[in-house]
C-alpha cells in the first residue's frame, strides 16, 4: 500500500508491519513516484537513482528484497541484529555499512544522549537504509538530499547526504557535552560546591563520553572505506571534495571527543584533589582550635589543684590567671593565623 510523499507500508502474512518510504530521481531530477515493488526496475534504468528507507523491517520482507537485489545474506542479518558495531564492509556488488546517529535524549533518565542505529546498502544506482529506532529523524536526511543536490552524480551523493546528517549529529552531541563539562568546571571551584551532585554529573558525563566515543571513532573507517570504494570506481569526481570535507569533520569530532575524555578525567581527579585539600584544611583548623582550647583548660586545671600556690583565694590570683589565659590564647591564635591554620 503506497501513501503520500513516497511513504509505503508493506504487510506480511503474520500481520507484522514494515514502514517503507523512498524517492526516485531521473537525470538528477526528483520524481513524484516510488513503488517498493518496482525497486529492481528503478535500479535497472541507466539514468535513475533510488533511495529506499525501511523502518522496523520484518525479516521475511528484508530477505525477499535481498534475494531480489542480490544483497549479502550476512549483511542482511547484521542490519536487523540487536547490536552491531560501526563498520563498513565492501562486497562485490554492493557496500554495507552500519553507523550510529546521536541526538539529545527525550527523557530525563540521567543520560543526555540517545543513540540510533542506521544500516545502509550502497548499490550502483541506489541506497537502501534500514532503521530500528523511530527516534531518528529520517525527514532531515530527505531534506539534506534536496539541500545538497548533486543527485546527478549518482548514489555517492545520497550516501554523503546521509553520513553528513549523522556527523552533524555527532558535532551537536560533542558540543553539548563540552558545554556541560565547562559548567562542571565552574561548579567545581565554587565556594560551597554540592559534592554529591557534582560526582553524579561527572560519572554521567563520563558514561556519555564513552558511548559517544564508541560510535564516533569507527566513523573514520566507514567514511574512508566508502570514499576509497568511490575512488576505485572513478565515478563522480565532483563529490571527492565533499567526502574529503566529511572525513575532516569526522576527524575533528574524534579528536574533540578524545579531548573531552581527557578533560572529564581531569575534572574527576581535580575534584578528588580539592576534597583532600579541603579535608586537610578542616583538620588544620580543628587542630588549631583544639590547641587554643587546651590553654585555658591547662591554666584552670592548674589553679584547680588542691595545693597552696601564690594568689590562692585572692583577687590578684584570679586576675593573673585570667590574663595568662587571654595572653596565651591570643598568642596561639596569631601564630596559627600567620601559618594559615585558621
N, C-alpha and C positions, 0 to 999 in steps of 0.2 A: 504494500500500500504506500503510495507516494504522496507526500504532503507538499506544502509550500516551501519555496526557497531551497529546494533540493533535499528537504527532510524526508525521511522514509522510515517506516517501521516494518521490520521483517519478523514474521511469526513462524515458529517451528511447530512440529506436531504435538509436543507435550505442553503447549501453552506458554512457554517462555518467550520473552520479547527481547529483541535486539534493536537498539536505536541506531539508525544509519542516516547519514547526510552526506552530501557531496556536491561537487561543482565540476563543470566541464568548460574548457577553453579550446577554441579552434583558431589557429593562427595568432595566438596570444590574446584573443578577444573572448571575454566571458560569454557563455551561452545560457539561455533560460531553460535548460533541460538537465536532468540527471535521473537515470534509471539504474538501480542497483543490478538488475538482471542483465544490463547491457554493458557492463564494465569491460568485458572481453572485446566487444565491438569498438568501444571507445579507444582501447589500447591498441587496436589493430589499425586505426587511422593514422596516417602519416603526420597530419597537422593537428592532431587532437592531444589534449593534456587533461588528465582527470585526477581529482582528489576525492577520496572516499574516507569518511571518518566513521568508525564503528565503536559505539559505546556499549559496555556490558555485553560482550558478544556471547551468543550461545555457541558452544563448542562445535556442534554439527554445522552451523552456518559458516563458521570460520574455516572448518575443514573443507566444506564444499567449495568455498572461494579459493582456498589454497590449491585444490585439485584443478580448478578451472584455470588459475593463473600460473600454476607451476611453482608455488611457494614451497620453501623448505619445510618439512614436517616438524623438525625440531624447533625451528624459528616460530612456527605457529604455536607450539606448546609453550615456548618461552613468553610469547605475547600474552597468554592468559594465565600463566603461573602466578602463584600468590606473591612471590618475591623474587626479583631478579636484579642483578647489579647493572649499573650503567655500562653499556657496551655497544660496539658496532661490529657486525660480522659480515664479511663480503662473500657472497655466493656467486656462482657462475652467471646466473640470470638476474639476480637482484641483490640488494643490500638490506640487511635487517639491523635496526638499532633500537635501543631502549634508553630513554632519558627520563629524568625526573624534574617536573616543574615545581616551583616553590611559591607559595602565596601566604598571606597572613592568615593565621588560624582563626576560624569563625567563632570558636568557643573560647571560654576563659578557663582552660584546663591547666594553665601554667605555661605550656609551650606556646611560643609566638609564631611558629611556622607550621604550615600544612604542606605535606609532600604528596604529589600526584604523578603517577607513572604514565608514560606515553610510549608506545612502541610504534615503529614505522617500518613499512616495506617499501623500498625505493625501487620502482620498476623503470624501464627505459622511458615510458611515457605516462607514468602515474605514480602517485603517492597514496598509500593506504595506511591510515593511522588507527591504532587500537587503544582505547582508553578503558580503564577500570574504575576511575573516580569521576563522579559527576561534578565535582567542585572546580575542575579545571575549565576555564572559560574558553571554549573552542571558538566562540564567536570572535574573540580577539585575534585568533590565528587567521580566520577568514578575512577579517578587516585588514590584517597585515599584508595578506596577499594583494589586496587592492591598493594599499598604500605603497608597497614596494614596486608593484607592477613587474614587468620583466618576464611575464609568463611565456613570451615568445622565445625565451632562452631555454625552455624545457623544464623538466622535473627538478633540476637543480635550484630553480627559483622558489619552488614550493618548499623544498627541504630547508632552504635558507630562511624562508619566512617563518617556518615552524620553530627552528632552532633559535632564531632571533628572539621570538617571544619567550622561549624558555630561558635564554640567557638574560634577557631583560628582567625576568622574574628573579633570577639569582642576584642581579645587581640590587634590586629593591630590597631583597631579603638581607643581604650583607650590609646595606646602608642602614637598615633599621636596627640590626644588631650593633653596628658601630655606634649609632646614636645612644642606644641603651647602655653600652659599655662606658661611654663618656658620662652619662648621667650617674652611672655606678661609681665612677672615679670621683665625681663631685661629692657624692654622698659619703664616700669613703673617708674624706677629710673634714666632714662636718664636726662641729664641736661636740654634739651628742648624737652620734650615729646609732641607728637601730641595728645592732649587730645580727640578731636573728634573721630579720628581714633581708639584710644585706647578704648573708650567707646563702639564703634561699635563692635570691636573684642571681648570685654568682653561679651556683650549681645549675640553675635553669639555663642561663646563657651558655655555660659550657656544654650542656647537653644539646642545645640548639645548634651550636657551632659544630659539634661532632656530626650531627645529622646533615647539616649543610655541607660540610666537608666531604662526606661520603658521596653526595650527588654532584658536587661541583668539580672535584679533581678529575674524575674519569671523563668529564666532558671534553678534555683535551684530546683524548684518544678517539672519541666519537667524531668530533669535527675534523681531526686530522685524517682519519680513515675515509670519511666521506669526501673530503677535499682531494685526497690523493686518488680516489677512485674516479673522480671527475677529471683530474688532470691526466690520468691514464687514458680516459676516453677521449680527451682532447675536444670536448664539446663546450660551447658557450663560454669562450674565454672572458666575455664581459662580466661573468659572475665571479671570476677569480679575485678581484679586489674586495668584493663583498665578503667572500669566505675568509680572505686574509684579515679583514677587519673583525669578522665574527670570532676568528681564532684569537685575535689580540684581546677582545673583550673577555673571552674565556680565561686567558692567562691573567688578566687583571683581576677578575673575580677570584681565581685560585690564589693569587698572591695576597689579595686583600683578606681572604678567609684565613690564610696561614698567619697573616699579621695579627688579625683579631684573636686568633687562638693564643698567640704569644701574649697579647695584651690581657686577656682574661686570666691567663696563668699568672701574670704579674700582679693583677688586682687581687687574686686569691692569696698569693704569697705576701703581698703588702698588707692585706687585711690581718693575716696571722702575725706579721711583724708588729703592726700597730697594737694589736691586742696584747702581745708580750710587753711592748713598751709601756702601755697604759697600766698593765699589771705591775711592772717594776716601779712605776711612778706611785701607784697606790701603796705598794709595800714600803717605799721610802717615806711616804707621808705618815703611814701608820707607825713606822719605826721612830720617826722624829717626834711625833706626838707622844708616843709611849715613853721616850726619853725625857720629854718635858714633864710629863705627869709623874715620872719616877722621882723628880727632885723634891716637890712638896711632900710626897709620900715618905721619902727618906728623912727629911727635916722634921716633919711632925712625928714620925716614928721615933727619931732620936730624942725629941723633947717629951715623948710619951713614956720614956723609961722610968721605972720606979727607983731611981737613984738621984742623989743630990747633984746638981750642976749649977753653974753660975747663972743667976737670974731667975731661979725657980720661984714661982709664986710671987713674981714681981712684974710690974708693968713694963719695966725696961727689958726683961727677958722676953716678954711677948712681942715687943716691938722689934727686938733684934732678930728673933726667929722669923717674923713676918717679912722683914726687909731681906733677910737671907733667901727666903723662898722667892720673893719677887725678883731680886737681882739675878739669881741663878736661872730662873725661867726666862728672863729677858735675854741673858747672855746666850743660852741654848737656842732660843728662837732666832736670834740674829745670826748665829753661826749656821744653823740649818737652812735659813733663808738664803744666805750667801752661796751655799752649796747646792741650792735648788732641790732641797729635800722636802720643802714645804711649798 
